[in-house]
Amino acid sequence: MIDEIKVTVCKYPDRANLVMRYVDPVSGKQKTKTAGTPDEGDAIKAAGKWEDELRSGRYQAPSRLTWKEFRARCKNEKLAAMPYSSQIAYRVALDHLERLVNPDRMAKLTPQVMSRFQAEARKQGMKATTLARHLRCIKACLRWAERQGLIVKAPNIEMPKLAKGQSMAKHRPVTAEEFDRMLAVVPKVRPKDAPAWERLLRGLWLSGLRLAEAVALDWNDGPFVLDTTGKHPAFHIEAEGQKSRRAEVVPVTPDFAEWILAECPQGQRVGKVFPLVDLATGKPLAAHNTVGPVVSAIGRKAGVVVGQTEKLVAKDGRKVKRTVKLFAGAHDLRRAFCSRWARKVMPAILQRLARHAHISTTMSFYVCLTADEMAGDLWADHGTLADKPREGNISGNTDPKQASDEGQEIGRKLLCDKG
C-alpha cells in the first residue's frame, strides 16, 4: 500500500513557492507540504526525495496535537488505570510543566524546552530530588504518547545529577520508642474510637502494608485478602489491589500473623480487617485519603519528627526558604517495617515481603543501617573482647612468648634425635 504513494508538484495561486502533495492510501486524505522553492526543477527533486522517504517509512510528520488534547487523553487513557496517589503525582508533574513553559502544542516540547523547564524549576527553589521525581512522571507520559503515535518522538530529558547516596525519601523510619508515643496519643486525637485507630497503627507497624492496602484488607473478599486457610497466613492480592498492578500471593510475617489472629478470633474474621467508621455519618471509611490525615495528626501530636524540608514562603515582599519539620505518617510505619526486617532476612526476601518493584528500593534499607547497628549484629554471638582470653595476636597467631617456648622445646627434641 505504501508503494502506491505518488508525490506530485503543483502551484497554488496564493503562494510563491511550489507545493508537493499526495493522497494518503490509508486515510484517503490529501497531504501537502511546501517545496520551499518556486523553481520547478528543484521542486520536482524535493518531491522525489519526499516520496522516497514516505515509501521507506523514514518520514515522520510533526505532531499537531495540542497540549490540552494530550492532557485529556493522558488522563483518560494512561492515568485512569493507575492508583489514585500515582494519578495525583503525575498530574502535579504535568501541572508544573504547563505552568513554567506553557506549551500550546506537543511539537514544541523539545530537549531545549525541557532544559528550560528544569532551569525555571530550580530558579523557583525546587529541590533536585523533587525535580527528578516530576521529570520521571513527565518522561513516562511522553514515552506513552510516542508509543500511541500521538507524537513523533519523545524529547530527550537530561535528569538532574543527585549526589551519591542522596535518597528520594525525605523521611526516616519510625523507631520503637516513637511508635509507642504515637499509640499513647491516639485517645487524644480520636477520643471516641481510639481502639480502632490503635489497631490500625499496630497493623501498619507489623504488616508493612501501604495505607490503601490496609484500608482495603479483607478477611474474605476483595482485591486484597488476608487468607488464613493455608499452613501459614498470606496476603492474596489481585492485580488491581496493589500499586504494581501485579497479582501475587505474599507470606505474612510471623509477628503480624500471631498478633492479628489473637486480636480477632475465628468467628469474627468477616469483612474488613481494620474497620474504621466515619463518626459524622456512621458509614465505613473506605478511602485511604481520608484515613491518612488522621494518622499524620497522630504523628504530629506525638511529636515524632522524621525529617525536614525547605519551603519557599513570602516575607517582606520576597520569597525566602524556610525549614519545615516533617512528622510521622502512615508510610513511615512501612519504612520502619522494612528497616526492622532488613536486619533479619536477605534482600530478595525483603523485596518480596515489601513487594518492591525494584531491588534498588529494597537495598536502600540495608544501606541505611548504621555502623552501630551492623556492629551490634556482628558482635551479638561473638561476645566482647574482654570476655575472651588472649590466644594470639590480631592476625590469630599464637602469643609470642608461647611461640618461643614451643620453638625451644622442638629444638631440644631435634638435638636429642640427632644424638
RODO-2510 file (C-alpha; in nm, 4 decimals, decimal comma):
residues 419
     n   res          X          Y          Z
     1     m     0,0000     0,0000     0,0000
     2     i     0,2920     0,2355     0,0762
     3     d     0,4191     0,1741    -0,2780
     4     e     0,1015     0,3482    -0,4048
     5     i     0,2222     0,6861    -0,2726
     6     k     0,2917     0,9289    -0,5579
     7     v     0,4088     1,2837    -0,4813
     8     t     0,3296     1,5499    -0,7387
     9     v     0,4164     1,9212    -0,7650
    10     c     0,1593     2,1957    -0,8130
    11     k     0,1249     2,5722    -0,7955
    12     y    -0,1159     2,7432    -0,5528
    13     p    -0,2127     3,0949    -0,6642
    14     d    -0,1819     3,2379    -0,3103
    15     r     0,1748     3,1106    -0,2501
    16     a     0,5113     3,1996    -0,4028
    17     n     0,6677     2,8554    -0,3522
    18     l     0,5501     2,5390    -0,5220
    19     v     0,3605     2,2756    -0,3206
    20     m     0,4154     1,8978    -0,3044
    21     r     0,1133     1,6756    -0,2456
    22     y    -0,0021     1,3131    -0,2374
    23     v    -0,3084     1,1107    -0,1317
    24     d    -0,2639     0,9021     0,1856
    25     p    -0,3532     0,5428     0,0841
    26     v    -0,4781     0,4646     0,4382
    27     s    -0,6980     0,7648     0,5197
    28     g    -0,7714     0,8725     0,1623
    29     k    -0,6908     1,2323     0,2592
    30     q    -0,4642     1,4625     0,0627
    31     k    -0,1367     1,5596     0,2346
    32     t     0,0585     1,8689     0,1329
    33     k     0,3990     2,0192     0,2058
    34     t     0,5795     2,3221     0,0686
    35     a     0,8631     2,2549    -0,1707
    36     g     1,0444     2,5578    -0,0317
    37     t     1,1256     2,6919    -0,3785
    38     p     0,9481     2,8463    -0,6834
    39     d     1,1849     2,6633    -0,9207
    40     e     1,0040     2,3684    -1,0817
    41     g     1,3197     2,1568    -1,1262
    42     d     1,4213     2,1910    -0,7627
    43     a     1,0630     2,1220    -0,6517
    44     i     1,0494     1,8005    -0,8561
    45     k     1,3766     1,6836    -0,6949
    46     a     1,2354     1,7618    -0,3474
    47     a     0,9160     1,5742    -0,4361
    48     g     1,1152     1,2674    -0,5408
    49     k     1,3101     1,2730    -0,2143
    50     w     0,9932     1,3101    -0,0078
    51     e     0,8256     1,0273    -0,1988
    52     d     1,1229     0,8006    -0,1287
    53     e     1,1059     0,8841     0,2449
    54     l     0,7328     0,8154     0,2540
    55     r     0,7652     0,4796     0,0791
    56     s     1,0518     0,3650     0,3017
    57     g     0,8763     0,4807     0,6204
    58     r     1,1581     0,7208     0,7163
    59     y     0,9422     1,0334     0,7084
    60     q     0,7622     1,1376     1,0275
    61     a     0,5236     1,4293     1,0174
    62     p     0,5430     1,6768     1,3052
    63     s     0,2702     1,6279     1,5639
    64     r    -0,0180     1,8752     1,5538
    65     l    -0,1546     1,7506     1,8857
    66     t    -0,2294     2,0336     2,1256
    67     w    -0,1173     2,0270     2,4890
    68     k    -0,4804     2,0392     2,6016
    69     e    -0,5689     1,7358     2,3884
    70     f    -0,2643     1,5490     2,5185
    71     r    -0,3588     1,6179     2,8819
    72     a    -0,7126     1,4929     2,8214
    73     r    -0,6039     1,1703     2,6520
    74     c    -0,3283     1,1065     2,9049
    75     k    -0,5755     1,1468     3,1908
    76     n    -0,8410     0,9201     3,0388
    77     e    -0,6172     0,6521     2,8883
    78     k    -0,2907     0,6321     3,0849
    79     l    -0,3581     0,7741     3,4310
    80     a    -0,7068     0,6286     3,4767
    81     a    -0,5629     0,2785     3,5286
    82     m    -0,3189     0,3945     3,7982
    83     p    -0,3723     0,4060     4,1758
    84     y    -0,5186     0,7337     4,2988
    85     s    -0,1946     0,8519     4,4622
    86     s     0,0006     0,7892     4,1399
    87     q    -0,2560     0,9827     3,9374
    88     i    -0,2077     1,2817     4,1658
    89     a     0,1725     1,2632     4,1327
    90     y     0,1537     1,2573     3,7511
    91     r    -0,0977     1,5420     3,7356
    92     v     0,1145     1,7600     3,9639
    93     a     0,4221     1,6981     3,7465
    94     l     0,2353     1,7916     3,4280
    95     d     0,0885     2,0969     3,6030
    96     h     0,4407     2,2200     3,6826
    97     l     0,5463     2,1711     3,3198
    98     e     0,2404     2,3611     3,1974
    99     r     0,2932     2,6436     3,4478
   100     l     0,6605     2,7019     3,3727
   101     v     0,6879     2,6582     2,9931
   102     n     0,3190     2,6645     2,8838
   103     p     0,3451     2,4521     2,5650
   104     d     0,0415     2,5025     2,3425
   105     r     0,1438     2,2162     2,1098
   106     m     0,3255     1,8911     2,1803
   107     a     0,5670     1,9542     1,8917
   108     k     0,7140     2,2406     2,0951
   109     l     0,8347     2,0082     2,3726
   110     t     1,1938     1,9863     2,2516
   111     p     1,5027     1,8939     2,4581
   112     q     1,5805     2,2676     2,4785
   113     v     1,2363     2,3421     2,6246
   114     m     1,2705     2,0593     2,8784
   115     s     1,6091     2,2003     2,9812
   116     r     1,4497     2,5428     3,0256
   117     f     1,1772     2,3840     3,2403
   118     q     1,4422     2,2437     3,4738
   119     a     1,6188     2,5801     3,4931
   120     e     1,2944     2,7605     3,5789
   121     a     1,2042     2,4987     3,8412
   122     r     1,5431     2,5339     4,0117
   123     k     1,5140     2,9134     3,9983
   124     q     1,1886     2,8878     4,1924
   125     g     1,3569     2,6800     4,4633
   126     m     1,2545     2,3275     4,3602
   127     k     1,4893     2,0681     4,5132
   128     a     1,6808     1,8297     4,2870
   129     t     1,5042     1,5252     4,4317
   130     t     1,1604     1,6817     4,3752
   131     l     1,2521     1,7867     4,0219
   132     a     1,3794     1,4360     3,9437
   133     r     1,0510     1,2867     4,0660
   134     h     0,8462     1,5200     3,8436
   135     l     1,0698     1,4542     3,5430
   136     r     1,0239     1,0783     3,5757
   137     c     0,6464     1,1243     3,5598
   138     i     0,6719     1,3619     3,2625
   139     k     0,9102     1,1291     3,0792
   140     a     0,6731     0,8336     3,1288
   141     c     0,3810     1,0337     2,9860
   142     l     0,5775     1,1500     2,6826
   143     r     0,7006     0,7991     2,6069
   144     w     0,3431     0,6750     2,6330
   145     a     0,2401     0,9435     2,3809
   146     e     0,5154     0,8260     2,1459
   147     r     0,4008     0,4623     2,1711
   148     q     0,0448     0,5707     2,0967
   149     g     0,1557     0,7622     1,7869
   150     l     0,0451     1,0953     1,9345
   151     i     0,3929     1,2463     1,8910
   152     v     0,6770     1,1549     1,6594
   153     k     0,9373     1,1085     1,9293
   154     a     0,9564     1,1850     2,2997
   155     p     1,2176     1,4559     2,3669
   156     n     1,5398     1,3577     2,5382
   157     i     1,5361     1,4707     2,9035
   158     e     1,8594     1,5168     3,0976
   159     m     1,7910     1,4070     3,4548
   160     p     1,9361     1,6139     3,7425
   161     k     2,2548     1,4778     3,8937
   162     l     2,1904     1,3637     4,2513
   163     a     2,4731     1,3292     4,4985
   164     k     2,5787     0,9704     4,5670
   165     g     2,3700     0,8281     4,8462
   166     q     2,1087     1,1035     4,8106
   167     s     1,7736     0,9356     4,8610
   168     m     1,4394     1,0349     4,7140
   169     a     1,2766     0,9735     5,0512
   170     k     1,2695     1,2705     5,2889
   171     h     1,1546     1,0683     5,5872
   172     r     1,3353     0,8219     5,8107
   173     p     1,1732     0,5141     5,9699
   174     v     0,9880     0,5475     6,2999
   175     t     1,1673     0,3937     6,5979
   176     a     1,0017     0,1590     6,8501
   177     e     1,0025     0,4291     7,1186
   178     e     0,8405     0,6784     6,8807
   179     f     0,5780     0,4222     6,7825
   180     d     0,4869     0,3774     7,1499
   181     r     0,4437     0,7555     7,1746
   182     m     0,2101     0,7508     6,8738
   183     l    -0,0031     0,4794     7,0333
   184     a    -0,0167     0,6770     7,3587
   185     v    -0,1667     0,9890     7,1945
   186     v    -0,4309     0,8111     6,9857
   187     p    -0,7029     0,8705     7,2534
   188     k    -0,6262     1,2434     7,2385
   189     v    -0,6664     1,2587     6,8613
   190     r    -0,9558     1,0091     6,8356
   191     p    -1,1229     1,0019     7,1814
   192     k    -1,4440     0,8346     7,0613
   193     d    -1,2934     0,5463     6,8593
   194     a    -0,9351     0,5160     6,9836
   195     p    -0,9216     0,1302     6,9886
   196     a    -0,9931     0,1056     6,6131
   197     w    -0,7154     0,3522     6,5300
   198     e    -0,4691     0,1927     6,7718
   199     r    -0,5394    -0,1381     6,5976
   200     l    -0,4747     0,0175     6,2554
   201     l    -0,1449     0,1704     6,3684
   202     r    -0,0236    -0,1584     6,5145
   203     g    -0,1292    -0,3367     6,1964
   204     l     0,0689    -0,0913     5,9809
   205     w     0,3722    -0,1309     6,2098
   206     l     0,3709    -0,5121     6,1989
   207     s     0,2499    -0,5795     5,8430
   208     g     0,4390    -0,3264     5,6313
   209     l     0,1230    -0,2637     5,4286
   210     r     0,0696     0,0596     5,2412
   211     l    -0,2161     0,2625     5,3860
   212     a    -0,4514     0,1995     5,0928
   213     e    -0,3820    -0,1727     5,1209
   214     a    -0,4519    -0,1780     5,4946
   215     v    -0,7817     0,0058     5,4441
   216     a    -0,8835    -0,2414     5,1703
   217     l    -0,7592    -0,5542     5,3522
   218     d    -1,0461    -0,8032     5,3957
   219     w    -1,0850    -1,1430     5,5608
   220     n    -1,2923    -1,2956     5,2802
   221     d    -1,3378    -1,0907     4,9637
   222     g    -1,1880    -0,8157     4,7518
   223     p    -0,8602    -0,7438     4,5732
   224     f    -0,6554    -0,7640     4,8969
   225     v    -0,7373    -1,0588     5,1246
   226     l    -0,5741    -1,1946     5,4400
   227     d    -0,6036    -1,5700     5,3868
   228     t    -0,5690    -1,7923     5,6967
   229     t    -0,6812    -2,1221     5,5407
   230     g    -0,3322    -2,2426     5,4466
   231     k    -0,0491    -2,3707     5,6613
   232     h     0,0699    -2,0131     5,7116
   233     p    -0,1324    -1,6898     5,6704
   234     a    -0,0689    -1,4987     5,3481
   235     f    -0,1874    -1,1964     5,1528
   236     h    -0,3788    -1,2947     4,8372
   237     i    -0,3595    -0,9923     4,6091
   238     e    -0,5384    -0,9335     4,2801
   239     a    -0,3823    -0,7085     4,0177
   240     e    -0,5982    -0,4064     4,0990
   241     g    -0,5278    -0,4466     4,4698
   242     q    -0,1746    -0,3066     4,4799
   243     k     0,0498    -0,0364     4,3387
   244     s     0,2395    -0,2580     4,0926
   245     r    -0,0838    -0,3879     3,9370
   246     r     0,0525    -0,7425     3,9721
   247     a    -0,1394    -1,0362     4,1181
   248     e     0,0567    -1,2390     4,3717
   249     v     0,0488    -1,4306     4,6990
   250     v     0,2800    -1,2888     4,9672
   251     p     0,3664    -1,4533     5,3012
   252     v     0,2734    -1,2718     5,6214
   253     t     0,5445    -1,2118     5,8825
   254     p     0,5055    -1,4276     6,1966
   255     d     0,4720    -1,1362     6,4398
   256     f     0,1849    -0,9820     6,2418
   257     a     0,0141    -1,3190     6,1970
   258     e     0,0309    -1,4038     6,5686
   259     w    -0,0969    -1,0611     6,6710
   260     i    -0,3868    -1,0316     6,4242
   261     l    -0,5091    -1,3890     6,4809
   262     a    -0,5055    -1,3380     6,8577
   263     e    -0,6738    -0,9988     6,8151
   264     c    -0,9548    -1,1396     6,6022
   265     p    -1,0884    -1,4877     6,6935
   266     q    -1,2019    -1,7278     6,4223
   267     g    -1,5717    -1,6381     6,4410
   268     q    -1,5051    -1,2646     6,3965
   269     r    -1,2949    -1,2884     6,0810
   270     v    -1,5513    -1,1361     5,8467
   271     g    -1,5333    -0,8129     5,6452
   272     k    -1,2548    -0,5590     5,6766
   273     v    -0,9536    -0,6489     5,8869
   274     f    -0,9223    -0,2859     6,0018
   275     p    -1,2789    -0,1486     6,0041
   276     l    -1,2964     0,2297     6,0518
   277     v    -1,6140     0,4361     6,0788
   278     d    -1,6873     0,7989     5,9940
   279     l    -1,8182     0,9397     6,3221
   280     a    -2,0305     1,2021     6,1419
   281     t    -2,2208     0,9614     5,9151
   282     g    -2,1659     0,6241     6,0800
   283     k    -2,0542     0,4821     5,7452
   284     p    -1,7331     0,2807     5,6972
   285     l    -1,4264     0,4768     5,5891
   286     a    -1,3278     0,3192     5,2598
   287     a    -1,0884     0,5775     5,1153
   288     h    -0,7277     0,5837     5,2311
   289     n    -0,7017     0,9581     5,1618
   290     t    -0,9489     1,0193     5,4479
   291     v    -0,7517     0,7926     5,6831
   292     g    -0,4034     0,9253     5,6087
   293     p    -0,4604     1,2734     5,7572
   294     v    -0,5686     1,1159     6,0875
   295     v    -0,2513     0,9031     6,1070
   296     s    -0,0441     1,2134     6,0288
   297     a    -0,2283     1,4051     6,3027
   298     i    -0,1336     1,1287     6,5469
   299     g     0,2333     1,1574     6,4448
   300     r     0,2213     1,5353     6,4893
   301     k     0,0511     1,5090     6,8279
   302     a     0,3178     1,2619     6,9431
   303     g     0,5909     1,4986     6,8250
   304     v     0,7552     1,2314     6,6086
   305     v     0,9714     1,4266     6,3625
   306     v     1,1068     1,2003     6,0885
   307     g     1,2654     1,4590     5,8608
   308     q     1,2634     1,8137     5,7386
   309     t     1,2339     2,0017     5,4132
   310     e     1,2639     2,3547     5,2832
   311     k     0,9699     2,5557     5,1529
   312     l     0,9513     2,8967     4,9913
   313     v     0,7400     3,1397     5,1942
   314     a     0,6576     3,5070     5,1361
   315     k     0,8339     3,7507     5,3690
   316     d     0,8624     4,1275     5,3263
   317     g     0,7522     4,1055     4,9650
   318     r     1,0024     3,8390     4,8687
   319     k     1,0246     3,4620     4,8856
   320     v     1,2610     3,3043     5,1360
   321     k     1,3400     2,9441     5,2234
   322     r     1,2040     2,8126     5,5491
   323     t     1,2857     2,4792     5,7132
   324     v     0,9704     2,2780     5,7898
   325     k     0,9512     1,9726     6,0147
   326     l     0,8050     1,6529     5,8711
   327     f     0,6003     1,4492     6,1167
   328     a     0,5440     1,0737     6,1038
   329     g     0,2690     0,9390     5,8817
   330     a     0,1417     0,6004     5,7695
   331     h     0,4223     0,5359     5,5206
   332     d     0,6872     0,5943     5,7869
   333     l     0,5481     0,2901     5,9692
   334     r     0,6038     0,0898     5,6497
   335     r     0,9614     0,2205     5,6392
   336     a     1,0041     0,1013     5,9987
   337     f     0,8815    -0,2452     5,8970
   338     c     1,1362    -0,2657     5,6137
   339     s     1,4195    -0,1393     5,8334
   340     r     1,3492    -0,3977     6,1054
   341     w     1,3318    -0,6901     5,8659
   342     a     1,6404    -0,5737     5,6738
   343     r     1,8421    -0,6928     5,9747
   344     k     1,6757    -1,0348     5,9727
   345     v     1,6322    -1,1509     5,6116
   346     m     1,8166    -1,1454     5,2799
   347     p     1,7388    -0,8683     5,0261
   348     a     1,5394    -1,0983     4,7945
   349     i     1,3092    -1,1996     5,0799
   350     l     1,2595    -0,8402     5,1975
   351     q     1,1798    -0,7361     4,8420
   352     r     0,9039    -0,9984     4,8357
   353     l     0,7710    -0,9006     5,1789
   354     a     0,7628    -0,5317     5,0884
   355     r     0,6559    -0,6013     4,7278
   356     h     0,9051    -0,3533     4,5842
   357     a     0,9163    -0,3387     4,2054
   358     h     1,2937    -0,2846     4,2020
   359     i     1,5606    -0,4363     4,4240
   360     s     1,7277    -0,0921     4,4445
   361     t     1,4381     0,0270     4,6606
   362     t     1,4846    -0,2707     4,8904
   363     m     1,8604    -0,2242     4,9119
   364     s     1,8200     0,1325     5,0397
   365     f     1,7062    -0,0113     5,3742
   366     y     2,0276    -0,2145     5,4002
   367     v     2,2394     0,0856     5,3029
   368     c     2,0713     0,2935     5,5740
   369     l     2,1756     0,0560     5,8535
   370     t     2,4135     0,2474     6,0806
   371     a     2,7619     0,1271     6,1726
   372     d     2,6454     0,0673     6,5313
   373     e     2,3524    -0,1461     6,4135
   374     m     2,5765    -0,3566     6,1904
   375     a     2,8410    -0,3878     6,4621
   376     g     2,5737    -0,4968     6,7090
   377     d     2,4709    -0,7785     6,4774
   378     l     2,8339    -0,8800     6,4169
   379     w     2,9133    -0,8998     6,7889
   380     a     2,5806    -1,0467     6,9055
   381     d     2,7035    -1,4075     6,9077
   382     h     3,0720    -1,3302     6,9356
   383     g     3,0879    -1,1742     7,2817
   384     t     3,3146    -0,8834     7,3749
   385     l     3,6927    -0,8658     7,3674
   386     a     3,7032    -0,8508     7,7490
   387     d     3,5161    -1,1818     7,7739
   388     k     3,7698    -1,3752     7,5650
   389     p     4,1175    -1,4916     7,6799
   390     r     4,4034    -1,3759     7,4610
   391     e     4,5204    -1,6664     7,2461
   392     g     4,7313    -1,4865     6,9921
   393     n     4,7943    -1,1607     6,8103
   394     i     4,5407    -0,9710     6,5987
   395     s     4,6017    -1,1996     6,2990
   396     g     4,5211    -1,5124     6,5015
   397     n     4,8815    -1,6206     6,5563
   398     t     4,9893    -1,7621     6,8962
   399     d     5,1314    -1,5429     7,1698
   400     p     5,4993    -1,4542     7,1011
   401     k     5,6253    -1,5918     7,4386
   402     q     5,4251    -1,9127     7,3903
   403     a     5,5632    -1,9484     7,0383
   404     s     5,9207    -1,9005     7,1658
   405     d     5,8819    -2,1666     7,4375
   406     e     5,7320    -2,4107     7,1864
   407     g     6,0178    -2,3449     6,9440
   408     q     6,2813    -2,4137     7,2096
   409     e     6,1127    -2,7418     7,3027
   410     i     6,1049    -2,8542     6,9386
   411     g     6,4738    -2,7632     6,9046
   412     r     6,5704    -2,9770     7,2045
   413     k     6,3816    -3,2732     7,0605
   414     l     6,5600    -3,2425     6,7283
   415     l     6,9015    -3,2368     6,9010
   416     c     6,8129    -3,5432     7,1025
   417     d     6,7079    -3,7298     6,7895
   418     k     7,0386    -3,6468     6,6197
   419     g     7,2335    -3,7634     6,9249
***
